[in-house]
């Protein structure tokens, strides 16, 4: 067990070291500073700009940046929807997988477009290789979209007073060419070298050790798995996701995928400090996020490594921990660590079945998504945290009698209204969707394999995962129905773009305001005190919004299970 804990500490430490150096590199890219890779990437970018007619030097307002983001995303959705509806007769379909139904294609196209990758199908049988390749493309562009939006936020606070907030297409292209594609190639090489398939051949026909014939699905999985983690996407090439032995063959690949999915969220926090020359602020933010992460991770690891005491009372050897739904090659500790990392970040990939974990572990996974700002996804993690900074600044200013200010700009009624809409819209989508589904049996009860408290948790988890753009699930739920596909698809759309547009709108409004030099009366936002205040605001909103629902689900299940 000590070895397992050492592995977790090692993974976190490696991620932190890479994140700091990568953060400086990203800050230089968005700050248009020279990097050692300019000679390689600049010609590629220039070619893309020439072919597409993009002028990377044209500055945009925040509204123009958001319009560019929304229009290009609409185009990608239409293309994806068409491919999924017609994949049976399109090329690269050696296994003869059939077309998706319209509601499933709607859900899948939106899900991969918005960085959620909620999968109501199984990868081996649900999509063709062409569809997999397009979904892989979406995993690149959705990560780059979030990073480009975050770069606009950075730009808003770099200049004292401005309406020129960079160029979305330029930030997007740089994110793809200079960050996502090169790192994905390295990760895909590691995975392929360890047994993850990278081929366009159809199913492999093998004979098992028992002499039985079996068809083993394969495909261009290594490239898909690399960007699914680097871009905090999470969609599985195979139905079992990273619990599948071909997606995640051994402990080395498990560490590689774990580090890969966390490095950009870590790096972007440090990139903020390097870009704005406020490294103390970035460390304050990172510390708050890490405290929240550890507060969820530690009890989950304890729960899973100790296992279910009722099983121990039956005389069963339980020293490996709660191993139901877990892979022996990873163990209970590394699986528990992954489960919180993948839900704190918006990755949503799994190397164990969350539905089989202890009730309070499931609660922590849901809390990670409900809070949705500890590290977070590519770019959007910073945007979500920014909303809580605005709320904390305003509340703190009222408490100490100072004018609410952030980065030399006054926080006024307009910014607060937008921040409150964004902060409350997340629980609104989760709780309303859960309530409607639980109320109508044909939508909820008839799609459940588990009645009672755990069944309610499955419903709550699905809408939480959708609203947090996560994609993981309690898979006892039969979610490939018109209700689940359409309802979660709508939640996915709103929960992706409102939390991006809202913070950028606030940043755009603040960027236009007169800069106020820092004085003795300025509220410091890079101190431990303010960090604690921000954490308190985050937890207060999460507790007030979600505690009743969690009481009806995992908390009640825990009490019921251990009172027998």
C-alpha positions in Angstrom: 0.0 0.0 0.0 2.9 2.3 0.8 4.1 1.7 -2.8 0.7 2.8 -4.2 0.8 6.0 -2.2 4.3 6.7 -3.4 3.1 6.3 -6.9 0.4 8.9 -6.4 2.8 11.4 -4.8 5.2 10.8 -7.8 2.5 11.5 -10.3 1.5 14.7 -8.6 5.1 15.9 -8.3 5.9 15.2 -12.0 2.7 17.0 -13.0 3.6 20.0 -10.9 7.2 20.3 -12.3 6.1 19.9 -15.9 3.2 22.3 -15.3 5.5 25.2 -14.1 7.8 25.0 -17.1 4.9 24.5 -19.5 3.1 27.4 -18.0 6.0 29.7 -18.7 6.1 28.4 -22.3 2.4 29.0 -22.8 2.7 32.6 -21.3 5.4 33.3 -23.9 3.3 32.0 -26.7 0.2 34.1 -25.8 2.5 37.1 -25.0 4.1 36.9 -28.4 7.5 36.3 -27.0 10.2 34.3 -28.7 10.4 30.6 -27.9 13.0 28.0 -28.9 10.4 26.3 -31.3 9.5 29.4 -33.3 11.5 28.2 -36.3 9.5 25.0 -36.5 6.0 26.3 -35.8 5.9 29.8 -37.3 6.0 28.6 -40.9 3.2 26.2 -40.2 1.1 28.9 -38.7 1.8 31.3 -41.6 0.7 28.7 -44.0 -2.6 28.2 -42.1 -3.2 31.9 -42.0 -2.5 32.2 -45.8 -4.8 29.4 -46.7 -7.7 30.5 -44.4 -7.3 34.2 -45.0 -6.9 34.9 -41.3 -5.1 38.1 -40.3 -3.6 37.2 -37.0 -2.6 40.9 -36.3 -6.3 42.1 -36.4 -7.4 42.8 -32.9 -10.9 41.9 -31.7 -13.2 43.2 -29.0 -14.6 40.6 -26.5 -17.8 40.4 -28.5 -16.0 39.7 -31.8 -13.9 37.1 -30.1 -17.0 35.3 -28.8 -18.8 35.6 -32.1 -15.8 34.0 -33.8 -15.8 31.2 -31.2 -19.6 30.5 -31.6 -19.7 30.5 -35.4 -16.7 28.1 -35.9 -18.2 25.8 -33.3 -21.5 25.7 -35.2 -19.7 24.6 -38.3 -17.9 21.8 -36.5 -21.2 20.6 -35.0 -22.9 20.4 -38.3 -20.1 18.4 -39.9 -19.9 16.0 -36.9 -23.7 15.5 -36.9 -23.6 14.6 -40.6 -20.8 12.1 -40.2 -22.4 10.3 -37.3 -25.8 10.0 -39.1 -24.1 8.6 -42.2 -21.1 6.7 -41.0 -22.3 3.3 -42.2 -21.7 4.2 -45.9 -18.8 6.5 -45.4 -15.2 5.3 -45.7 -13.0 3.9 -42.9 -15.7 1.5 -41.5 -14.1 -2.0 -41.7 -16.2 -3.4 -38.9 -19.5 -2.2 -40.5 -20.8 -0.1 -37.6 -24.2 1.3 -38.2 -25.5 4.9 -38.3 -26.4 6.6 -35.1 -29.9 7.6 -34.4 -30.6 11.3 -34.7 -30.9 11.9 -31.0 -27.7 9.9 -30.2 -25.8 11.8 -33.0 -27.1 15.1 -31.6 -25.8 14.2 -28.2 -22.5 12.8 -29.3 -21.6 15.7 -31.7 -22.4 18.3 -29.0 -20.7 16.3 -26.3 -17.4 16.1 -28.1 -17.8 19.7 -29.4 -18.1 21.1 -25.8 -15.2 19.2 -24.2 -17.5 16.8 -22.3 -17.3 13.5 -24.3 -20.4 12.1 -22.6 -20.7 8.8 -24.4 -24.1 7.1 -24.7 -22.6 4.5 -27.0 -19.7 2.0 -26.9 -16.7 3.0 -28.9 -16.0 -0.5 -30.4 -19.5 -0.8 -31.9 -20.9 2.7 -31.9 -18.7 4.6 -34.3 -16.6 4.0 -37.4 -12.9 4.9 -37.7 -13.9 8.0 -39.7 -16.2 9.0 -36.9 -13.4 8.3 -34.3 -11.0 10.5 -36.3 -13.5 13.4 -36.5 -14.2 13.0 -32.8 -10.4 13.1 -32.2 -10.4 16.3 -34.3 -13.1 17.8 -32.0 -11.0 16.9 -29.0 -8.2 19.0 -30.4 -10.4 22.0 -31.3 -12.5 22.1 -28.2 -9.4 22.2 -26.0 -7.9 24.9 -28.2 -11.2 26.8 -27.9 -11.1 26.9 -24.2 -7.4 27.9 -24.2 -8.0 30.7 -26.7 -10.9 32.0 -24.6 -8.6 32.0 -21.6 -6.0 33.9 -23.6 -8.6 36.6 -24.3 -9.1 36.9 -20.5 -5.3 37.2 -20.0 -5.1 40.0 -22.6 -8.0 41.9 -20.9 -5.9 42.4 -17.8 -2.5 43.0 -19.4 -3.2 46.5 -20.7 -4.4 49.2 -18.4 -7.4 50.3 -20.5 -8.3 48.7 -23.9 -11.0 47.2 -26.1 -8.5 45.2 -28.1 -8.4 41.7 -26.7 -6.3 39.8 -29.1 -7.5 37.5 -32.0 -9.4 34.3 -31.2 -8.3 32.6 -34.4 -4.6 33.4 -33.6 -4.9 32.2 -30.0 -6.7 29.1 -31.2 -4.1 28.3 -33.9 -1.2 28.8 -31.6 -2.9 26.5 -29.0 -3.2 23.8 -31.5 0.1 24.0 -33.4 2.5 24.9 -30.5 0.9 23.1 -27.5 -1.7 20.4 -28.2 -0.3 18.6 -31.3 3.4 18.4 -30.3 2.7 17.1 -26.8 0.0 14.6 -28.1 2.6 13.2 -30.5 4.9 12.4 -27.6 2.2 10.9 -25.5 0.8 8.8 -28.4 4.3 7.4 -29.0 4.6 6.3 -25.4 1.2 4.7 -25.5 1.9 2.9 -28.8 5.3 1.7 -27.6 3.5 0.1 -24.6 0.8 -1.8 -26.6 -2.0 0.7 -27.4 -3.0 0.0 -31.0 -2.4 2.5 -33.8 -3.8 0.9 -37.0 -6.7 1.2 -39.5 -7.2 -2.5 -39.6 -10.5 -4.0 -38.5 -11.0 -6.4 -35.6 -8.3 -8.9 -35.0 -9.4 -12.6 -34.9 -7.5 -14.5 -32.2 -7.7 -17.8 -30.3 -7.7 -17.5 -26.5 -5.7 -19.7 -24.1 -9.0 -21.6 -23.7 -9.1 -22.4 -27.4 -12.0 -20.1 -28.0 -12.3 -17.8 -31.0 -12.5 -14.0 -30.2 -12.7 -10.8 -32.2 -10.6 -8.0 -30.6 -11.4 -4.4 -31.6 -8.5 -2.1 -32.5 -7.9 1.1 -34.5 -6.0 4.4 -34.3 -6.4 4.4 -30.5 -3.0 5.8 -29.4 -3.5 9.1 -31.1 -7.1 9.3 -29.8 -6.2 8.5 -26.2 -3.3 11.1 -26.2 -5.5 14.1 -27.0 -8.4 12.8 -24.9 -6.2 13.3 -21.9 -4.1 16.3 -22.9 -7.2 18.2 -23.9 -9.1 17.2 -20.8 -11.7 15.6 -23.1 -12.0 12.0 -21.7 -13.8 10.2 -24.5 -12.9 6.5 -24.7 -11.9 4.9 -27.9 -13.2 1.7 -26.4 -16.3 1.4 -24.2 -14.4 0.7 -21.0 -12.3 3.9 -21.5 -8.9 3.8 -19.8 -9.9 0.7 -17.8 -9.6 -1.1 -21.2 -6.2 -3.0 -21.5 -5.6 -1.5 -25.0 -6.3 2.1 -24.0 -4.2 1.8 -20.8 -2.0 -1.4 -20.9 0.1 -1.0 -17.7 1.1 1.2 -14.8 3.5 3.3 -16.9 0.7 4.2 -19.4 -1.5 4.8 -16.4 1.0 7.4 -15.0 1.5 8.9 -18.5 -2.3 9.4 -19.0 -2.7 10.7 -15.4 0.1 13.3 -15.8 -1.0 14.2 -19.3 -4.6 15.1 -18.3 -3.4 17.4 -15.5 -0.4 19.2 -17.0 -2.3 21.8 -19.0 -4.7 22.8 -16.1 -1.7 23.1 -13.9 0.3 25.0 -16.5 -2.5 27.5 -17.2 -2.6 28.6 -13.6 1.1 29.4 -13.7 0.8 30.9 -17.2 -1.5 33.5 -15.7 1.3 34.5 -13.3 4.0 34.6 -15.9 1.8 36.5 -18.4 0.6 39.2 -16.0 3.9 39.2 -14.0 1.9 38.3 -10.9 3.4 35.0 -9.9 2.3 35.4 -6.3 -1.3 35.5 -7.6 -0.9 32.3 -9.6 0.6 30.5 -6.5 -2.4 31.7 -4.4 -4.8 30.4 -6.9 -2.9 27.1 -7.3 -2.8 26.7 -3.5 -6.6 27.2 -3.1 -7.2 24.7 -6.0 -4.8 22.2 -4.5 -6.4 22.4 -1.0 -9.8 21.7 -2.6 -8.3 18.8 -4.6 -6.6 17.2 -1.6 -9.8 17.6 0.5 -11.6 15.5 -2.0 -8.8 13.1 -2.9 -7.6 12.1 0.5 -10.9 10.7 1.9 -11.6 9.0 -1.4 -8.2 7.2 -1.3 -8.9 6.2 2.3 -12.4 4.9 1.5 -11.2 2.8 -1.5 -8.0 1.4 0.1 -9.8 0.3 3.3 -12.7 -1.2 1.3 -16.1 -2.1 2.5 -16.0 -3.1 6.2 -19.1 -5.3 5.7 -17.1 -7.5 3.4 -14.3 -7.8 5.9 -16.8 -8.8 8.6 -17.8 -11.7 6.3 -14.3 -13.1 6.6 -13.1 -12.0 3.1 -9.5 -10.9 2.6 -10.0 -7.2 1.9 -6.4 -6.0 2.1 -6.3 -4.8 -1.5 -9.2 -2.4 -0.8 -12.5 -2.0 -2.6 -11.6 -3.8 -5.9 -15.0 -4.1 -7.5 -14.9 -2.4 -10.8 -11.1 -1.7 -10.6 -8.1 -3.1 -12.5 -5.6 -5.1 -10.5 -2.8 -3.6 -12.6 -3.6 -0.1 -11.1 -4.9 -0.9 -7.6 -7.4 0.8 -5.4 -5.3 3.8 -4.5 -4.3 4.9 -8.0 -7.9 4.3 -9.2 -9.2 6.5 -6.4 -6.7 9.2 -7.2 -7.6 9.1 -10.9 -11.4 9.3 -10.1 -11.0 12.7 -8.3 -8.4 14.0 -10.7 -10.6 13.3 -13.7 -13.7 14.9 -12.1 -11.9 17.9 -10.6 -10.5 18.5 -14.1 -13.1 18.2 -16.8 -11.5 15.1 -18.3 -14.0 12.5 -17.4 -12.0 9.5 -18.4 -12.0 6.5 -16.1 -9.6 3.7 -15.2 -12.1 2.2 -12.9 -15.9 2.1 -12.7 -17.2 5.0 -10.5 -20.5 3.3 -10.2 -18.8 0.5 -8.1 -17.0 2.8 -5.7 -18.0 3.5 -2.1 -21.0 5.8 -1.7 -18.9 8.7 -0.2 -16.3 8.3 -2.9 -19.1 8.8 -5.5 -20.1 11.9 -3.5 -16.6 13.3 -3.7 -16.6 12.7 -7.4 -19.8 14.6 -7.8 -18.6 17.4 -5.5 -15.5 17.8 -7.7 -17.8 18.4 -10.7 -20.3 20.5 -8.8 -17.6 22.9 -7.6 -16.0 22.8 -11.1 -13.1 25.2 -10.6 -10.3 23.2 -8.8 -7.9 23.2 -11.8 -10.7 22.6 -14.2 -10.4 21.9 -18.0 -8.2 23.5 -20.6 -8.8 27.2 -20.2 -12.3 26.9 -18.7 -10.9 26.0 -15.3 -9.4 29.5 -15.0 -12.6 31.1 -16.4 -14.7 29.3 -13.7 -12.3 30.3 -10.9 -12.4 33.9 -12.2 -16.1 34.0 -11.5 -15.5 33.1 -7.8 -12.7 35.7 -7.6 -15.1 38.4 -8.7 -17.7 37.2 -6.1 -15.0 37.0 -3.4 -13.7 40.5 -4.2 -17.1 42.0 -4.0 -18.0 40.3 -0.7 -14.6 41.1 0.8 -14.9 44.7 -0.2 -18.3 45.0 1.5 -17.0 43.3 4.6 -14.0 45.6 5.1 -15.5 48.8 3.6 -13.3 49.0 0.5 -14.3 49.5 -3.1 -14.3 46.1 -4.8 -11.4 46.1 -7.2 -9.5 43.4 -9.2 -6.4 44.1 -11.2 -6.9 47.9 -10.8 -10.5 47.8 -12.1 -13.7 48.5 -10.1 -16.2 45.6 -9.8 -19.6 47.1 -10.2 -23.2 46.0 -10.5 -22.9 44.9 -14.2 -20.0 42.6 -13.5 -21.7 41.2 -10.4 -24.9 40.4 -12.2 -23.0 38.4 -14.9 -21.0 36.6 -12.3 -24.1 35.6 -10.3 -25.8 34.3 -13.4 -22.8 32.2 -14.3 -22.3 30.9 -10.8 -26.0 29.9 -10.3 -26.6 28.6 -13.8 -24.5 25.5 -13.1 -26.5 24.3 -10.1 -29.7 25.3 -11.9 -29.0 23.0 -14.9 -28.0 20.1 -12.6 -30.9 20.3 -10.1 -33.6 21.0 -12.6 -32.5 18.2 -14.9 -32.3 15.8 -12.0 -35.7 16.8 -10.6 -37.5 16.4 -13.9 -35.9 13.0 -14.6 -36.7 11.7 -11.1 -40.3 12.9 -11.3 -41.2 11.2 -14.5 -40.7 7.4 -14.3 -40.4 6.9 -18.0 -37.5 9.2 -18.1 -35.8 8.2 -14.8 -36.9 5.0 -13.0 -37.3 2.9 -16.1 -33.7 3.6 -17.2 -32.1 2.6 -13.9 -30.6 -0.7 -13.0 -30.3 0.3 -9.4 -33.4 1.4 -7.4 -33.4 3.6 -4.3 -30.7 6.0 -3.2 -28.0 4.7 -5.7 -30.4 5.1 -8.6 -31.0 8.7 -7.6 -27.2 9.2 -7.5 -26.9 7.8 -11.0 -29.4 10.5 -12.2 -27.7 13.2 -10.3 -24.3 12.2 -11.5 -25.3 12.2 -15.1 -26.6 15.8 -15.0 -23.6 16.9 -12.9 -21.2 15.3 -15.4 -23.1 17.0 -18.3 -23.2 20.5 -16.7 -19.5 20.2 -15.7 -18.5 19.2 -19.2 -17.0 16.1 -17.7 -18.4 13.0 -19.4 -17.8 10.3 -16.7 -20.8 8.5 -15.4 -22.4 6.0 -13.0 -22.8 3.4 -15.8 -25.7 1.5 -14.2 -27.8 4.1 -16.0 -29.3 3.2 -19.4 -28.7 6.6 -20.9 -29.1 5.9 -24.7 -32.7 7.1 -24.8 -34.2 10.1 -26.5 -34.8 11.8 -23.1 -31.2 11.4 -21.9 -29.7 12.2 -25.3 -31.7 15.4 -25.8 -31.9 16.6 -22.2 -28.1 16.2 -21.5 -27.4 17.6 -25.0 -29.2 20.8 -24.1 -27.4 21.0 -20.7 -24.1 20.5 -22.5 -24.6 23.4 -24.8 -25.6 25.9 -22.1 -23.0 24.7 -19.6 -20.2 25.0 -22.1 -20.8 28.5 -23.6 -22.4 30.5 -20.8 -19.4 29.9 -18.5 -17.1 31.0 -21.3 -19.0 34.0 -22.5 -19.8 35.3 -19.0 -16.2 35.6 -17.7 -15.1 37.0 -21.1 -17.9 39.6 -20.9 -16.8 40.6 -17.4 -13.2 40.8 -18.5 -14.2 42.9 -21.6 -16.2 45.3 -19.4 -13.3 45.6 -16.9 -10.7 46.1 -19.7 -12.5 49.2 -20.9 -12.6 50.9 -17.4 -10.1 53.4 -16.2 -7.1 51.8 -14.5 -6.8 52.6 -10.7 -3.2 52.4 -9.4 -2.7 50.2 -6.4 -2.7 52.0 -3.1 -2.8 51.3 0.7 -6.6 51.0 0.4 -6.5 48.4 -2.4 -7.8 44.9 -1.5 -4.9 42.5 -2.0 -5.9 39.4 -4.1 -2.7 37.5 -3.9 -2.6 36.8 -0.2 -3.5 33.8 1.9 -6.4 35.7 3.4 -8.0 36.4 0.1 -7.3 32.8 -1.0 -9.1 31.6 2.0 -12.0 33.9 1.3 -12.3 32.6 -2.3 -12.3 29.0 -1.1 -15.0 29.9 1.5 -17.2 31.4 -1.3 -16.7 28.4 -3.5 -17.6 25.9 -0.7 -20.5 28.1 0.5 -22.2 28.2 -2.9 -21.6 24.4 -3.5 -22.8 23.5 0.0 -26.0 25.6 -0.2 -26.8 24.4 -3.8 -26.0 20.7 -3.7 -26.1 19.4 -0.1 -29.9 18.5 -0.2 -29.4 16.5 -3.4 -26.3 14.8 -2.1 -28.2 13.9 1.1 -30.9 12.1 -1.0 -28.2 10.2 -2.9 -24.7 9.1 -1.8 -25.1 10.2 1.9 -28.3 8.3 2.3 -26.8 5.3 0.6 -23.8 5.4 2.9 -26.0 5.5 6.0 -28.2 2.7 4.6 -25.3 0.5 3.6 -23.5 0.6 7.0 -26.6 0.5 9.2 -27.5 -3.1 8.0 
